[in-house]
Amino acid sequence: QVRLVESGGGLVQAGGSLRLSCAASGRSFDKYSIGWFRQAPGKERELVARIRWGGDRTYYADSVKGRFTIFRDNTKNTVWLQMNSLKPEDTAVYYCAAPSHIWSEPLKEGLFDSWGRGTQVTVSS
């Protein structure tokens, strides 16, 4: 299992940028896709971006395409989420997560079983 810790959240004005980090420990980090999810108050948790184990393929939700970039460095056991042109509707707790199985690229929340504790992102208008 992979242990994950998020950092980098905070308060930013609309149009601003933040970079979130997800630091991993445990074996085989380089065999796992990593996803970034978010959950806004009163809403379900949603997948916003995911990166394949080798960093050679990414997925983005339509709501963040062109504004968010996910990337990783397996030598540092870290995945980042660069968020630009932030909007008030991006306000949420952001979580990174690893799936149950190595070499998999799931989209459904239920297929991820290692989660960080989350980091709050607040975008003011």
C-alpha positions as CSV (number, residue, x, y, z in Angstrom):
1,Q,0.0,0.0,0.0
2,V,1.1,3.6,-0.7
3,R,1.0,6.2,2.0
4,L,0.2,9.7,0.7
5,V,0.5,13.2,2.2
6,E,-0.8,16.3,0.5
7,S,0.4,19.9,0.9
8,G,0.3,23.3,-0.8
9,G,-3.3,24.3,-0.3
10,G,-4.4,27.8,0.7
11,L,-6.4,30.9,0.0
12,V,-5.9,32.5,-3.4
13,Q,-7.8,35.1,-5.4
14,A,-9.7,34.2,-8.6
15,G,-7.3,34.0,-11.5
16,G,-4.4,33.0,-9.3
17,S,-2.3,29.8,-9.1
18,L,-1.5,27.1,-6.6
19,R,0.7,24.0,-6.8
20,L,-0.3,21.0,-4.7
21,S,2.1,18.3,-3.8
22,C,1.5,14.6,-3.0
23,A,4.4,12.9,-1.3
24,A,4.3,9.2,-1.2
25,S,6.0,6.5,0.9
26,G,5.9,2.8,0.7
27,R,7.0,0.4,-2.0
28,S,6.3,0.5,-5.7
29,F,5.3,4.1,-6.0
30,D,6.5,4.0,-9.6
31,K,4.0,1.2,-10.4
32,Y,0.9,3.2,-9.4
33,S,-1.2,5.7,-11.2
34,I,-2.0,8.6,-8.9
35,G,-5.2,10.6,-9.0
36,W,-6.1,14.0,-7.6
37,F,-9.7,14.3,-6.4
38,R,-11.6,17.2,-4.8
39,Q,-14.7,17.5,-2.7
40,A,-16.6,20.7,-2.3
41,P,-19.1,21.3,0.5
42,G,-22.3,19.4,-0.2
43,K,-21.0,17.8,-3.3
44,E,-19.6,14.4,-4.1
45,R,-15.9,13.8,-4.4
46,E,-14.8,14.0,-8.1
47,L,-11.6,13.0,-9.9
48,V,-10.0,16.0,-11.5
49,A,-6.7,14.6,-12.8
50,R,-4.8,11.3,-12.9
51,I,-1.3,10.4,-14.1
52,R,-0.1,7.0,-15.2
53,W,2.8,5.3,-13.3
54,G,5.4,6.4,-15.9
55,G,4.0,9.9,-16.3
56,D,3.3,9.3,-20.0
57,R,-0.4,9.5,-19.9
58,T,-2.8,11.9,-18.1
59,Y,-6.5,12.4,-17.6
60,Y,-8.3,15.6,-16.8
61,A,-11.9,16.3,-16.0
62,D,-13.5,18.7,-18.5
63,S,-13.9,21.3,-15.8
64,V,-10.1,21.7,-15.3
65,K,-8.7,21.0,-18.8
66,G,-6.4,23.7,-20.0
67,R,-6.0,25.1,-16.4
68,F,-4.6,22.2,-14.3
69,T,-1.5,20.1,-15.0
70,I,-0.6,16.9,-13.2
71,F,3.0,15.7,-13.3
72,R,5.3,13.4,-11.2
73,D,8.9,12.6,-10.4
74,N,9.3,9.0,-9.4
75,T,12.8,9.7,-8.1
76,K,11.2,12.0,-5.5
77,N,8.1,9.9,-4.9
78,T,6.0,13.0,-5.6
79,V,3.1,14.0,-7.7
80,W,2.1,17.6,-8.2
81,L,-1.0,19.4,-9.4
82,Q,-0.4,22.8,-10.9
83,M,-3.6,24.8,-10.8
84,N,-3.8,28.0,-12.9
85,S,-6.6,30.5,-13.6
86,L,-8.3,29.4,-10.5
87,K,-12.1,30.0,-10.1
88,P,-14.3,30.2,-7.0
89,E,-15.9,26.9,-8.1
90,D,-12.5,25.2,-7.7
91,T,-12.8,25.7,-3.9
92,A,-12.7,22.3,-2.3
93,V,-10.6,19.9,-0.2
94,Y,-8.1,18.2,-2.6
95,Y,-7.0,14.6,-2.1
96,C,-4.4,12.5,-3.8
97,A,-5.1,8.8,-4.1
98,A,-3.6,5.6,-5.4
99,P,-5.6,2.7,-6.8
100,S,-5.9,-0.8,-5.3
101,H,-3.9,-2.4,-8.1
102,I,-0.6,-1.5,-9.7
103,W,-0.5,-0.9,-13.5
104,S,-4.1,0.2,-13.4
105,E,-5.7,3.5,-14.6
106,P,-9.1,3.7,-12.9
107,L,-11.5,6.6,-13.1
108,K,-13.9,5.5,-10.4
109,E,-13.4,6.6,-6.8
110,G,-14.1,3.1,-5.5
111,L,-11.1,1.7,-7.2
112,F,-8.7,3.9,-5.2
113,D,-7.9,2.6,-1.7
114,S,-5.0,4.7,-0.5
115,W,-5.9,8.3,0.3
116,G,-4.2,11.3,1.8
117,R,-5.9,13.4,4.4
118,G,-6.5,16.3,2.0
119,T,-5.5,19.9,1.7
120,Q,-8.0,22.8,1.5
121,V,-8.0,25.1,-1.5
122,T,-10.1,28.3,-1.3
123,V,-10.5,30.6,-4.2
124,S,-12.0,34.0,-3.4
125,S,-13.9,36.1,-6.0
